[in-house]
Amino acid sequence: MICVTIDELVPCLKDAVTGETVETEVIRIKRKSFLSKFNKKTGWYVNWIDLLEKNEIYALVLKGTVDIQGLVAVENNPDYKAAYI
């Protein structure tokens, strides 16, 4: 289980140092090569390449860039008419 504390809701990301709101967008990741540096060795909770085969992977990026700020895996389960995140 991953526990997080939400200190504030903002429409995008907020720079912790300057307080400036930074615009973001969500992109779908389909290539393993793009996810190669996001693994346990580099401080991520999971090896994201391992999740790519059975899930759709989406990244939160700074608008107009591919500078990843966060990742999420979504698994569609038609039997339960649900999606696991």
N, CA, C and O atoms as a Maestro MAE file, in Angstrom:
{
 s_m_m2io_version
 :::
 2.0.0
}

f_m_ct {
 s_m_title
 :::
 protein
 m_atom[340] {
  # First column is atom index #
  i_m_mmod_type
  r_m_x_coord
  r_m_y_coord
  r_m_z_coord
  i_m_residue_number
  s_m_chain_name
  s_m_pdb_residue_name
  s_m_pdb_atom_name
  i_m_atomic_number
  :::
  1 25 0.842 -1.168 0.000 1 A "MET " " N  " 7
  2 3 0.000 0.000 0.000 1 A "MET " " CA " 6
  3 2 0.893 1.238 0.000 1 A "MET " " C  " 6
  4 15 1.949 1.269 0.631 1 A "MET " " O  " 8
  5 25 0.442 2.239 -0.716 2 A "ILE " " N  " 7
  6 3 1.151 3.509 -0.777 2 A "ILE " " CA " 6
  7 2 0.331 4.528 -0.001 2 A "ILE " " C  " 6
  8 15 -0.855 4.710 -0.276 2 A "ILE " " O  " 8
  9 25 0.943 5.183 0.951 3 A "CYS " " N  " 7
  10 3 0.266 6.211 1.744 3 A "CYS " " CA " 6
  11 2 0.806 7.580 1.343 3 A "CYS " " C  " 6
  12 15 2.018 7.780 1.257 3 A "CYS " " O  " 8
  13 25 -0.094 8.504 1.102 4 A "VAL " " N  " 7
  14 3 0.309 9.862 0.749 4 A "VAL " " CA " 6
  15 2 -0.507 10.853 1.563 4 A "VAL " " C  " 6
  16 15 -1.606 10.548 2.025 4 A "VAL " " O  " 8
  17 25 0.038 12.016 1.724 5 A "THR " " N  " 7
  18 3 -0.676 13.108 2.371 5 A "THR " " CA " 6
  19 2 -0.932 14.177 1.328 5 A "THR " " C  " 6
  20 15 -0.009 14.649 0.664 5 A "THR " " O  " 8
  21 25 -2.183 14.553 1.190 6 A "ILE " " N  " 7
  22 3 -2.547 15.614 0.244 6 A "ILE " " CA " 6
  23 2 -2.673 16.891 1.060 6 A "ILE " " C  " 6
  24 15 -3.564 17.019 1.899 6 A "ILE " " O  " 8
  25 25 -1.775 17.831 0.806 7 A "ASP " " N  " 7
  26 3 -1.774 19.058 1.589 7 A "ASP " " CA " 6
  27 2 -2.585 20.181 0.950 7 A "ASP " " C  " 6
  28 15 -2.996 21.125 1.624 7 A "ASP " " O  " 8
  29 25 -2.811 20.066 -0.362 8 A "GLU " " N  " 7
  30 3 -3.544 21.112 -1.068 8 A "GLU " " CA " 6
  31 2 -3.971 20.583 -2.429 8 A "GLU " " C  " 6
  32 15 -3.223 19.837 -3.061 8 A "GLU " " O  " 8
  33 25 -5.160 20.958 -2.889 9 A "LEU " " N  " 7
  34 3 -5.605 20.590 -4.222 9 A "LEU " " CA " 6
  35 2 -5.400 21.778 -5.142 9 A "LEU " " C  " 6
  36 15 -5.870 22.882 -4.867 9 A "LEU " " O  " 8
  37 25 -4.689 21.538 -6.246 10 A "VAL " " N  " 7
  38 3 -4.440 22.580 -7.238 10 A "VAL " " CA " 6
  39 2 -4.783 22.009 -8.607 10 A "VAL " " C  " 6
  40 15 -4.763 20.791 -8.787 10 A "VAL " " O  " 8
  41 25 -5.099 22.870 -9.576 11 A "PRO " " N  " 7
  42 3 -5.505 22.370 -10.895 11 A "PRO " " CA " 6
  43 2 -4.369 21.732 -11.690 11 A "PRO " " C  " 6
  44 15 -4.630 21.017 -12.658 11 A "PRO " " O  " 8
  45 25 -3.150 21.965 -11.317 12 A "CYS " " N  " 7
  46 3 -1.984 21.417 -12.006 12 A "CYS " " CA " 6
  47 2 -0.975 20.992 -10.951 12 A "CYS " " C  " 6
  48 15 -1.336 20.294 -10.003 12 A "CYS " " O  " 8
  49 25 0.246 21.388 -11.090 13 A "LEU " " N  " 7
  50 3 1.269 21.187 -10.068 13 A "LEU " " CA " 6
  51 2 1.678 22.534 -9.512 13 A "LEU " " C  " 6
  52 15 1.602 23.557 -10.192 13 A "LEU " " O  " 8
  53 25 2.109 22.517 -8.277 14 A "LYS " " N  " 7
  54 3 2.566 23.740 -7.638 14 A "LYS " " CA " 6
  55 2 4.030 23.569 -7.261 14 A "LYS " " C  " 6
  56 15 4.392 22.596 -6.601 14 A "LYS " " O  " 8
  57 25 4.871 24.507 -7.676 15 A "ASP " " N  " 7
  58 3 6.284 24.479 -7.340 15 A "ASP " " CA " 6
  59 2 6.420 24.731 -5.838 15 A "ASP " " C  " 6
  60 15 5.996 25.776 -5.344 15 A "ASP " " O  " 8
  61 25 7.004 23.787 -5.117 16 A "ALA " " N  " 7
  62 3 7.114 23.887 -3.665 16 A "ALA " " CA " 6
  63 2 8.002 25.039 -3.220 16 A "ALA " " C  " 6
  64 15 7.832 25.558 -2.117 16 A "ALA " " O  " 8
  65 25 8.939 25.445 -4.054 17 A "VAL " " N  " 7
  66 3 9.861 26.520 -3.685 17 A "VAL " " CA " 6
  67 2 9.256 27.893 -3.972 17 A "VAL " " C  " 6
  68 15 9.271 28.775 -3.114 17 A "VAL " " O  " 8
  69 25 8.721 28.071 -5.189 18 A "THR " " N  " 7
  70 3 8.238 29.401 -5.601 18 A "THR " " CA " 6
  71 2 6.749 29.612 -5.357 18 A "THR " " C  " 6
  72 15 6.281 30.749 -5.304 18 A "THR " " O  " 8
  73 25 6.000 28.512 -5.208 19 A "GLY " " N  " 7
  74 3 4.550 28.622 -5.065 19 A "GLY " " CA " 6
  75 2 3.834 28.798 -6.391 19 A "GLY " " C  " 6
  76 15 2.607 28.890 -6.431 19 A "GLY " " O  " 8
  77 25 4.592 28.845 -7.472 20 A "GLU " " N  " 7
  78 3 4.033 29.036 -8.810 20 A "GLU " " CA " 6
  79 2 3.290 27.783 -9.273 20 A "GLU " " C  " 6
  80 15 3.771 26.667 -9.072 20 A "GLU " " O  " 8
  81 25 2.128 27.960 -9.888 21 A "THR " " N  " 7
  82 3 1.380 26.854 -10.471 21 A "THR " " CA " 6
  83 2 1.975 26.539 -11.838 21 A "THR " " C  " 6
  84 15 2.170 27.436 -12.658 21 A "THR " " O  " 8
  85 25 2.263 25.264 -12.077 22 A "VAL " " N  " 7
  86 3 2.879 24.823 -13.325 22 A "VAL " " CA " 6
  87 2 1.860 23.961 -14.071 22 A "VAL " " C  " 6
  88 15 1.331 22.996 -13.519 22 A "VAL " " O  " 8
  89 25 1.588 24.317 -15.326 23 A "GLU " " N  " 7
  90 3 0.613 23.563 -16.106 23 A "GLU " " CA " 6
  91 2 1.143 22.187 -16.483 23 A "GLU " " C  " 6
  92 15 2.330 22.004 -16.753 23 A "GLU " " O  " 8
  93 25 0.221 21.221 -16.492 24 A "THR " " N  " 7
  94 3 0.575 19.837 -16.796 24 A "THR " " CA " 6
  95 2 -0.389 19.263 -17.828 24 A "THR " " C  " 6
  96 15 -1.413 19.863 -18.154 24 A "THR " " O  " 8
  97 25 -0.035 18.098 -18.326 25 A "GLU " " N  " 7
  98 3 -0.923 17.332 -19.187 25 A "GLU " " CA " 6
  99 2 -0.635 15.858 -18.970 25 A "GLU " " C  " 6
  100 15 0.405 15.493 -18.420 25 A "GLU " " O  " 8
  101 25 -1.556 15.017 -19.402 26 A "VAL " " N  " 7
  102 3 -1.416 13.572 -19.252 26 A "VAL " " CA " 6
  103 2 -1.174 12.962 -20.619 26 A "VAL " " C  " 6
  104 15 -1.886 13.255 -21.579 26 A "VAL " " O  " 8
  105 25 -0.149 12.101 -20.698 27 A "ILE " " N  " 7
  106 3 0.140 11.410 -21.947 27 A "ILE " " CA " 6
  107 2 0.196 9.910 -21.682 27 A "ILE " " C  " 6
  108 15 0.555 9.477 -20.587 27 A "ILE " " O  " 8
  109 25 -0.161 9.124 -22.690 28 A "ARG " " N  " 7
  110 3 -0.078 7.674 -22.567 28 A "ARG " " CA " 6
  111 2 1.308 7.215 -23.004 28 A "ARG " " C  " 6
  112 15 1.838 7.676 -24.014 28 A "ARG " " O  " 8
  113 25 1.885 6.303 -22.231 29 A "ILE " " N  " 7
  114 3 3.203 5.752 -22.532 29 A "ILE " " CA " 6
  115 2 3.016 4.349 -23.102 29 A "ILE " " C  " 6
  116 15 2.389 3.499 -22.469 29 A "ILE " " O  " 8
  117 25 3.556 4.105 -24.292 30 A "LYS " " N  " 7
  118 3 3.411 2.800 -24.937 30 A "LYS " " CA " 6
  119 2 4.744 2.094 -25.167 30 A "LYS " " C  " 6
  120 15 4.769 0.897 -25.453 30 A "LYS " " O  " 8
  121 25 5.859 2.830 -25.042 31 A "ARG " " N  " 7
  122 3 7.173 2.250 -25.346 31 A "ARG " " CA " 6
  123 2 7.939 1.901 -24.074 31 A "ARG " " C  " 6
  124 15 8.024 2.696 -23.138 31 A "ARG " " O  " 8
  125 25 8.495 0.688 -24.067 32 A "LYS " " N  " 7
  126 3 9.314 0.255 -22.928 32 A "LYS " " CA " 6
  127 2 10.539 1.155 -22.756 32 A "LYS " " C  " 6
  128 15 10.938 1.456 -21.631 32 A "LYS " " O  " 8
  129 25 11.123 1.576 -23.854 33 A "SER " " N  " 7
  130 3 12.333 2.399 -23.773 33 A "SER " " CA " 6
  131 2 12.081 3.694 -23.006 33 A "SER " " C  " 6
  132 15 12.978 4.209 -22.337 33 A "SER " " O  " 8
  133 25 10.878 4.212 -23.103 34 A "PHE " " N  " 7
  134 3 10.525 5.452 -22.405 34 A "PHE " " CA " 6
  135 2 10.481 5.234 -20.897 34 A "PHE " " C  " 6
  136 15 10.763 6.152 -20.126 34 A "PHE " " O  " 8
  137 25 10.125 4.008 -20.472 35 A "LEU " " N  " 7
  138 3 9.975 3.705 -19.046 35 A "LEU " " CA " 6
  139 2 11.230 3.107 -18.418 35 A "LEU " " C  " 6
  140 15 11.233 2.813 -17.222 35 A "LEU " " O  " 8
  141 25 12.284 2.923 -19.188 36 A "SER " " N  " 7
  142 3 13.455 2.189 -18.717 36 A "SER " " CA " 6
  143 2 14.108 2.782 -17.467 36 A "SER " " C  " 6
  144 15 14.694 2.040 -16.679 36 A "SER " " O  " 8
  145 25 14.024 4.087 -17.268 37 A "LYS " " N  " 7
  146 3 14.674 4.689 -16.099 37 A "LYS " " CA " 6
  147 2 13.760 4.806 -14.878 37 A "LYS " " C  " 6
  148 15 14.166 5.359 -13.856 37 A "LYS " " O  " 8
  149 25 12.547 4.299 -14.971 38 A "PHE " " N  " 7
  150 3 11.611 4.383 -13.857 38 A "PHE " " CA " 6
  151 2 11.458 2.994 -13.224 38 A "PHE " " C  " 6
  152 15 10.576 2.220 -13.597 38 A "PHE " " O  " 8
  153 25 12.337 2.698 -12.258 39 A "ASN " " N  " 7
  154 3 12.370 1.375 -11.648 39 A "ASN " " CA " 6
  155 2 12.814 1.479 -10.192 39 A "ASN " " C  " 6
  156 15 13.132 2.563 -9.702 39 A "ASN " " O  " 8
  157 25 12.832 0.342 -9.515 40 A "LYS " " N  " 7
  158 3 13.208 0.333 -8.095 40 A "LYS " " CA " 6
  159 2 14.631 0.826 -7.865 40 A "LYS " " C  " 6
  160 15 14.917 1.445 -6.840 40 A "LYS " " O  " 8
  161 25 15.523 0.555 -8.815 41 A "LYS " " N  " 7
  162 3 16.915 0.986 -8.670 41 A "LYS " " CA " 6
  163 2 17.051 2.509 -8.655 41 A "LYS " " C  " 6
  164 15 17.979 3.050 -8.054 41 A "LYS " " O  " 8
  165 25 16.121 3.193 -9.321 42 A "THR " " N  " 7
  166 3 16.180 4.656 -9.378 42 A "THR " " CA " 6
  167 2 15.206 5.313 -8.400 42 A "THR " " C  " 6
  168 15 14.942 6.512 -8.487 42 A "THR " " O  " 8
  169 25 14.672 4.512 -7.466 43 A "GLY " " N  " 7
  170 3 13.851 5.082 -6.403 43 A "GLY " " CA " 6
  171 2 12.347 5.035 -6.612 43 A "GLY " " C  " 6
  172 15 11.599 5.577 -5.799 43 A "GLY " " O  " 8
  173 25 11.888 4.400 -7.683 44 A "TRP " " N  " 7
  174 3 10.455 4.283 -7.905 44 A "TRP " " CA " 6
  175 2 9.929 3.049 -7.173 44 A "TRP " " C  " 6
  176 15 10.684 2.112 -6.912 44 A "TRP " " O  " 8
  177 25 8.663 3.047 -6.849 45 A "TYR " " N  " 7
  178 3 8.037 1.978 -6.066 45 A "TYR " " CA " 6
  179 2 7.996 0.654 -6.826 45 A "TYR " " C  " 6
  180 15 8.097 -0.414 -6.222 45 A "TYR " " O  " 8
  181 25 7.850 0.721 -8.137 46 A "VAL " " N  " 7
  182 3 7.767 -0.480 -8.981 46 A "VAL " " CA " 6
  183 2 8.638 -0.300 -10.211 46 A "VAL " " C  " 6
  184 15 9.092 0.804 -10.512 46 A "VAL " " O  " 8
  185 25 8.863 -1.394 -10.914 47 A "ASN " " N  " 7
  186 3 9.504 -1.341 -12.221 47 A "ASN " " CA " 6
  187 2 8.401 -1.140 -13.253 47 A "ASN " " C  " 6
  188 15 7.650 -2.070 -13.548 47 A "ASN " " O  " 8
  189 25 8.302 0.044 -13.791 48 A "TRP " " N  " 7
  190 3 7.182 0.391 -14.662 48 A "TRP " " CA " 6
  191 2 7.157 -0.406 -15.950 48 A "TRP " " C  " 6
  192 15 6.078 -0.626 -16.500 48 A "TRP " " O  " 8
  193 25 8.280 -0.842 -16.448 49 A "ILE " " N  " 7
  194 3 8.300 -1.673 -17.663 49 A "ILE " " CA " 6
  195 2 7.513 -2.960 -17.440 49 A "ILE " " C  " 6
  196 15 6.824 -3.430 -18.344 49 A "ILE " " O  " 8
  197 25 7.614 -3.534 -16.234 50 A "ASP " " N  " 7
  198 3 6.902 -4.776 -15.923 50 A "ASP " " CA " 6
  199 2 5.383 -4.617 -15.997 50 A "ASP " " C  " 6
  200 15 4.672 -5.581 -16.278 50 A "ASP " " O  " 8
  201 25 4.892 -3.423 -15.749 51 A "LEU " " N  " 7
  202 3 3.446 -3.182 -15.751 51 A "LEU " " CA " 6
  203 2 2.884 -2.889 -17.132 51 A "LEU " " C  " 6
  204 15 1.668 -2.907 -17.321 51 A "LEU " " O  " 8
  205 25 3.746 -2.620 -18.095 52 A "LEU " " N  " 7
  206 3 3.297 -2.177 -19.417 52 A "LEU " " CA " 6
  207 2 2.540 -3.240 -20.198 52 A "LEU " " C  " 6
  208 15 1.652 -2.901 -20.981 52 A "LEU " " O  " 8
  209 25 2.866 -4.524 -20.009 53 A "GLU " " N  " 7
  210 3 2.217 -5.575 -20.796 53 A "GLU " " CA " 6
  211 2 0.723 -5.720 -20.500 53 A "GLU " " C  " 6
  212 15 -0.061 -5.941 -21.423 53 A "GLU " " O  " 8
  213 25 0.319 -5.604 -19.249 54 A "LYS " " N  " 7
  214 3 -1.078 -5.839 -18.866 54 A "LYS " " CA " 6
  215 2 -1.842 -4.567 -18.518 54 A "LYS " " C  " 6
  216 15 -3.026 -4.626 -18.187 54 A "LYS " " O  " 8
  217 25 -1.178 -3.424 -18.589 55 A "ASN " " N  " 7
  218 3 -1.800 -2.167 -18.181 55 A "ASN " " CA " 6
  219 2 -1.556 -1.076 -19.201 55 A "ASN " " C  " 6
  220 15 -0.640 -1.162 -20.018 55 A "ASN " " O  " 8
  221 25 -2.381 -0.058 -19.143 56 A "GLU " " N  " 7
  222 3 -2.114 1.178 -19.859 56 A "GLU " " CA " 6
  223 2 -1.376 2.069 -18.864 56 A "GLU " " C  " 6
  224 15 -1.800 2.207 -17.717 56 A "GLU " " O  " 8
  225 25 -0.279 2.668 -19.299 57 A "ILE " " N  " 7
  226 3 0.511 3.532 -18.433 57 A "ILE " " CA " 6
  227 2 0.324 4.973 -18.900 57 A "ILE " " C  " 6
  228 15 0.446 5.279 -20.086 57 A "ILE " " O  " 8
  229 25 0.024 5.852 -17.941 58 A "TYR " " N  " 7
  230 3 -0.138 7.274 -18.224 58 A "TYR " " CA " 6
  231 2 0.847 8.055 -17.371 58 A "TYR " " C  " 6
  232 15 1.144 7.681 -16.237 58 A "TYR " " O  " 8
  233 25 1.349 9.145 -17.935 59 A "ALA " " N  " 7
  234 3 2.311 9.996 -17.239 59 A "ALA " " CA " 6
  235 2 1.759 11.407 -17.106 59 A "ALA " " C  " 6
  236 15 1.146 11.940 -18.031 59 A "ALA " " O  " 8
  237 25 1.985 11.999 -15.950 60 A "LEU " " N  " 7
  238 3 1.723 13.413 -15.739 60 A "LEU " " CA " 6
  239 2 3.016 14.130 -16.091 60 A "LEU " " C  " 6
  240 15 4.057 13.879 -15.484 60 A "LEU " " O  " 8
  241 25 2.951 15.015 -17.065 61 A "VAL " " N  " 7
  242 3 4.149 15.723 -17.535 61 A "VAL " " CA " 6
  243 2 3.933 17.229 -17.484 61 A "VAL " " C  " 6
  244 15 2.800 17.710 -17.479 61 A "VAL " " O  " 8
  245 25 5.030 17.956 -17.445 62 A "LEU " " N  " 7
  246 3 4.938 19.408 -17.571 62 A "LEU " " CA " 6
  247 2 4.456 19.730 -18.980 62 A "LEU " " C  " 6
  248 15 4.962 19.176 -19.956 62 A "LEU " " O  " 8
  249 25 3.491 20.614 -19.085 63 A "LYS " " N  " 7
  250 3 2.864 20.919 -20.371 63 A "LYS " " CA " 6
  251 2 3.911 21.285 -21.430 63 A "LYS " " C  " 6
  252 15 4.784 22.125 -21.210 63 A "LYS " " O  " 8
  253 25 3.788 20.622 -22.587 64 A "GLY " " N  " 7
  254 3 4.683 20.879 -23.697 64 A "GLY " " CA " 6
  255 2 6.008 20.132 -23.621 64 A "GLY " " C  " 6
  256 15 6.892 20.344 -24.451 64 A "GLY " " O  " 8
  257 25 6.150 19.245 -22.611 65 A "THR " " N  " 7
  258 3 7.396 18.489 -22.457 65 A "THR " " CA " 6
  259 2 7.072 17.009 -22.236 65 A "THR " " C  " 6
  260 15 5.905 16.618 -22.204 65 A "THR " " O  " 8
  261 25 8.103 16.206 -22.087 66 A "VAL " " N  " 7
  262 3 7.941 14.816 -21.655 66 A "VAL " " CA " 6
  263 2 8.648 14.639 -20.304 66 A "VAL " " C  " 6
  264 15 9.118 13.547 -19.985 66 A "VAL " " O  " 8
  265 25 8.719 15.709 -19.522 67 A "ASP " " N  " 7
  266 3 9.341 15.705 -18.200 67 A "ASP " " CA " 6
  267 2 8.346 15.089 -17.202 67 A "ASP " " C  " 6
  268 15 7.464 15.783 -16.696 67 A "ASP " " O  " 8
  269 25 8.490 13.790 -16.924 68 A "ILE " " N  " 7
  270 3 7.529 13.036 -16.122 68 A "ILE " " CA " 6
  271 2 7.564 13.461 -14.662 68 A "ILE " " C  " 6
  272 15 8.624 13.513 -14.037 68 A "ILE " " O  " 8
  273 25 6.385 13.763 -14.133 69 A "GLN " " N  " 7
  274 3 6.224 14.134 -12.736 69 A "GLN " " CA " 6
  275 2 5.558 13.014 -11.937 69 A "GLN " " C  " 6
  276 15 5.675 12.969 -10.713 69 A "GLN " " O  " 8
  277 25 4.863 12.112 -12.628 70 A "GLY " " N  " 7
  278 3 4.198 10.997 -11.969 70 A "GLY " " CA " 6
  279 2 3.689 10.001 -12.993 70 A "GLY " " C  " 6
  280 15 3.480 10.345 -14.156 70 A "GLY " " O  " 8
  281 25 3.487 8.753 -12.552 71 A "LEU " " N  " 7
  282 3 3.011 7.686 -13.425 71 A "LEU " " CA " 6
  283 2 1.841 6.968 -12.773 71 A "LEU " " C  " 6
  284 15 1.744 6.907 -11.547 71 A "LEU " " O  " 8
  285 25 0.948 6.421 -13.602 72 A "VAL " " N  " 7
  286 3 -0.161 5.613 -13.109 72 A "VAL " " CA " 6
  287 2 -0.396 4.475 -14.101 72 A "VAL " " C  " 6
  288 15 -0.290 4.659 -15.313 72 A "VAL " " O  " 8
  289 25 -0.717 3.297 -13.564 73 A "ALA " " N  " 7
  290 3 -1.045 2.134 -14.391 73 A "ALA " " CA " 6
  291 2 -2.535 1.870 -14.256 73 A "ALA " " C  " 6
  292 15 -3.075 1.874 -13.150 73 A "ALA " " O  " 8
  293 25 -3.199 1.640 -15.386 74 A "VAL " " N  " 7
  294 3 -4.638 1.363 -15.390 74 A "VAL " " CA " 6
  295 2 -4.865 0.022 -16.063 74 A "VAL " " C  " 6
  296 15 -4.453 -0.189 -17.203 74 A "VAL " " O  " 8
  297 25 -5.524 -0.885 -15.349 75 A "GLU " " N  " 7
  298 3 -5.858 -2.196 -15.897 75 A "GLU " " CA " 6
  299 2 -7.369 -2.289 -16.065 75 A "GLU " " C  " 6
  300 15 -8.116 -2.199 -15.091 75 A "GLU " " O  " 8
  301 25 -7.808 -2.467 -17.290 76 A "ASN " " N  " 7
  302 3 -9.231 -2.616 -17.578 76 A "ASN " " CA " 6
  303 2 -9.665 -4.043 -17.255 76 A "ASN " " C  " 6
  304 15 -9.022 -4.994 -17.700 76 A "ASN " " O  " 8
  305 25 -10.740 -4.210 -16.490 77 A "ASN " " N  " 7
  306 3 -11.265 -5.527 -16.152 77 A "ASN " " CA " 6
  307 2 -12.720 -5.600 -16.616 77 A "ASN " " C  " 6
  308 15 -13.625 -5.229 -15.868 77 A "ASN " " O  " 8
  309 25 -12.954 -6.078 -17.853 78 A "PRO " " N  " 7
  310 3 -14.319 -6.106 -18.383 78 A "PRO " " CA " 6
  311 2 -15.253 -7.039 -17.619 78 A "PRO " " C  " 6
  312 15 -16.462 -6.807 -17.598 78 A "PRO " " O  " 8
  313 25 -14.720 -8.094 -16.987 79 A "ASP " " N  " 7
  314 3 -15.569 -9.009 -16.218 79 A "ASP " " CA " 6
  315 2 -16.259 -8.283 -15.065 79 A "ASP " " C  " 6
  316 15 -17.424 -8.552 -14.772 79 A "ASP " " O  " 8
  317 25 -15.563 -7.384 -14.423 80 A "TYR " " N  " 7
  318 3 -16.110 -6.636 -13.297 80 A "TYR " " CA " 6
  319 2 -16.585 -5.238 -13.702 80 A "TYR " " C  " 6
  320 15 -17.065 -4.464 -12.874 80 A "TYR " " O  " 8
  321 25 -16.440 -4.935 -14.993 81 A "LYS " " N  " 7
  322 3 -16.782 -3.598 -15.502 81 A "LYS " " CA " 6
  323 2 -16.119 -2.529 -14.637 81 A "LYS " " C  " 6
  324 15 -16.759 -1.593 -14.156 81 A "LYS " " O  " 8
  325 25 -14.812 -2.707 -14.460 82 A "ALA " " N  " 7
  326 3 -14.050 -1.815 -13.601 82 A "ALA " " CA " 6
  327 2 -12.661 -1.608 -14.170 82 A "ALA " " C  " 6
  328 15 -12.203 -2.349 -15.039 82 A "ALA " " O  " 8
  329 25 -12.018 -0.603 -13.667 83 A "ALA " " N  " 7
  330 3 -10.610 -0.354 -13.987 83 A "ALA " " CA " 6
  331 2 -9.847 -0.298 -12.687 83 A "ALA " " C  " 6
  332 15 -10.272 0.367 -11.742 83 A "ALA " " O  " 8
  333 25 -8.712 -0.996 -12.630 84 A "TYR " " N  " 7
  334 3 -7.854 -0.969 -11.458 84 A "TYR " " CA " 6
  335 2 -6.744 0.033 -11.707 84 A "TYR " " C  " 6
  336 15 -6.118 0.026 -12.767 84 A "TYR " " O  " 8
  337 25 -6.502 0.891 -10.736 85 A "ILE " " N  " 7
  338 3 -5.469 1.911 -10.870 85 A "ILE " " CA " 6
  339 2 -4.362 1.606 -9.879 85 A "ILE " " C  " 6
  340 15 -3.375 2.339 -9.811 85 A "ILE " " O  " 8
  :::
 }
 m_bond[339] {
  # First column is bond index #
  i_m_from
  i_m_to
  i_m_order
  :::
  1 1 2 1
  2 2 3 1
  3 3 4 2
  4 3 5 1
  5 5 6 1
  6 6 7 1
  7 7 8 2
  8 7 9 1
  9 9 10 1
  10 10 11 1
  11 11 12 2
  12 11 13 1
  13 13 14 1
  14 14 15 1
  15 15 16 2
  16 15 17 1
  17 17 18 1
  18 18 19 1
  19 19 20 2
  20 19 21 1
  21 21 22 1
  22 22 23 1
  23 23 24 2
  24 23 25 1
  25 25 26 1
  26 26 27 1
  27 27 28 2
  28 27 29 1
  29 29 30 1
  30 30 31 1
  31 31 32 2
  32 31 33 1
  33 33 34 1
  34 34 35 1
  35 35 36 2
  36 35 37 1
  37 37 38 1
  38 38 39 1
  39 39 40 2
  40 39 41 1
  41 41 42 1
  42 42 43 1
  43 43 44 2
  44 43 45 1
  45 45 46 1
  46 46 47 1
  47 47 48 2
  48 47 49 1
  49 49 50 1
  50 50 51 1
  51 51 52 2
  52 51 53 1
  53 53 54 1
  54 54 55 1
  55 55 56 2
  56 55 57 1
  57 57 58 1
  58 58 59 1
  59 59 60 2
  60 59 61 1
  61 61 62 1
  62 62 63 1
  63 63 64 2
  64 63 65 1
  65 65 66 1
  66 66 67 1
  67 67 68 2
  68 67 69 1
  69 69 70 1
  70 70 71 1
  71 71 72 2
  72 71 73 1
  73 73 74 1
  74 74 75 1
  75 75 76 2
  76 75 77 1
  77 77 78 1
  78 78 79 1
  79 79 80 2
  80 79 81 1
  81 81 82 1
  82 82 83 1
  83 83 84 2
  84 83 85 1
  85 85 86 1
  86 86 87 1
  87 87 88 2
  88 87 89 1
  89 89 90 1
  90 90 91 1
  91 91 92 2
  92 91 93 1
  93 93 94 1
  94 94 95 1
  95 95 96 2
  96 95 97 1
  97 97 98 1
  98 98 99 1
  99 99 100 2
  100 99 101 1
  101 101 102 1
  102 102 103 1
  103 103 104 2
  104 103 105 1
  105 105 106 1
  106 106 107 1
  107 107 108 2
  108 107 109 1
  109 109 110 1
  110 110 111 1
  111 111 112 2
  112 111 113 1
  113 113 114 1
  114 114 115 1
  115 115 116 2
  116 115 117 1
  117 117 118 1
  118 118 119 1
  119 119 120 2
  120 119 121 1
  121 121 122 1
  122 122 123 1
  123 123 124 2
  124 123 125 1
  125 125 126 1
  126 126 127 1
  127 127 128 2
  128 127 129 1
  129 129 130 1
  130 130 131 1
  131 131 132 2
  132 131 133 1
  133 133 134 1
  134 134 135 1
  135 135 136 2
  136 135 137 1
  137 137 138 1
  138 138 139 1
  139 139 140 2
  140 139 141 1
  141 141 142 1
  142 142 143 1
  143 143 144 2
  144 143 145 1
  145 145 146 1
  146 146 147 1
  147 147 148 2
  148 147 149 1
  149 149 150 1
  150 150 151 1
  151 151 152 2
  152 151 153 1
  153 153 154 1
  154 154 155 1
  155 155 156 2
  156 155 157 1
  157 157 158 1
  158 158 159 1
  159 159 160 2
  160 159 161 1
  161 161 162 1
  162 162 163 1
  163 163 164 2
  164 163 165 1
  165 165 166 1
  166 166 167 1
  167 167 168 2
  168 167 169 1
  169 169 170 1
  170 170 171 1
  171 171 172 2
  172 171 173 1
  173 173 174 1
  174 174 175 1
  175 175 176 2
  176 175 177 1
  177 177 178 1
  178 178 179 1
  179 179 180 2
  180 179 181 1
  181 181 182 1
  182 182 183 1
  183 183 184 2
  184 183 185 1
  185 185 186 1
  186 186 187 1
  187 187 188 2
  188 187 189 1
  189 189 190 1
  190 190 191 1
  191 191 192 2
  192 191 193 1
  193 193 194 1
  194 194 195 1
  195 195 196 2
  196 195 197 1
  197 197 198 1
  198 198 199 1
  199 199 200 2
  200 199 201 1
  201 201 202 1
  202 202 203 1
  203 203 204 2
  204 203 205 1
  205 205 206 1
  206 206 207 1
  207 207 208 2
  208 207 209 1
  209 209 210 1
  210 210 211 1
  211 211 212 2
  212 211 213 1
  213 213 214 1
  214 214 215 1
  215 215 216 2
  216 215 217 1
  217 217 218 1
  218 218 219 1
  219 219 220 2
  220 219 221 1
  221 221 222 1
  222 222 223 1
  223 223 224 2
  224 223 225 1
  225 225 226 1
  226 226 227 1
  227 227 228 2
  228 227 229 1
  229 229 230 1
  230 230 231 1
  231 231 232 2
  232 231 233 1
  233 233 234 1
  234 234 235 1
  235 235 236 2
  236 235 237 1
  237 237 238 1
  238 238 239 1
  239 239 240 2
  240 239 241 1
  241 241 242 1
  242 242 243 1
  243 243 244 2
  244 243 245 1
  245 245 246 1
  246 246 247 1
  247 247 248 2
  248 247 249 1
  249 249 250 1
  250 250 251 1
  251 251 252 2
  252 251 253 1
  253 253 254 1
  254 254 255 1
  255 255 256 2
  256 255 257 1
  257 257 258 1
  258 258 259 1
  259 259 260 2
  260 259 261 1
  261 261 262 1
  262 262 263 1
  263 263 264 2
  264 263 265 1
  265 265 266 1
  266 266 267 1
  267 267 268 2
  268 267 269 1
  269 269 270 1
  270 270 271 1
  271 271 272 2
  272 271 273 1
  273 273 274 1
  274 274 275 1
  275 275 276 2
  276 275 277 1
  277 277 278 1
  278 278 279 1
  279 279 280 2
  280 279 281 1
  281 281 282 1
  282 282 283 1
  283 283 284 2
  284 283 285 1
  285 285 286 1
  286 286 287 1
  287 287 288 2
  288 287 289 1
  289 289 290 1
  290 290 291 1
  291 291 292 2
  292 291 293 1
  293 293 294 1
  294 294 295 1
  295 295 296 2
  296 295 297 1
  297 297 298 1
  298 298 299 1
  299 299 300 2
  300 299 301 1
  301 301 302 1
  302 302 303 1
  303 303 304 2
  304 303 305 1
  305 305 306 1
  306 306 307 1
  307 307 308 2
  308 307 309 1
  309 309 310 1
  310 310 311 1
  311 311 312 2
  312 311 313 1
  313 313 314 1
  314 314 315 1
  315 315 316 2
  316 315 317 1
  317 317 318 1
  318 318 319 1
  319 319 320 2
  320 319 321 1
  321 321 322 1
  322 322 323 1
  323 323 324 2
  324 323 325 1
  325 325 326 1
  326 326 327 1
  327 327 328 2
  328 327 329 1
  329 329 330 1
  330 330 331 1
  331 331 332 2
  332 331 333 1
  333 333 334 1
  334 334 335 1
  335 335 336 2
  336 335 337 1
  337 337 338 1
  338 338 339 1
  339 339 340 2
  :::
 }
}
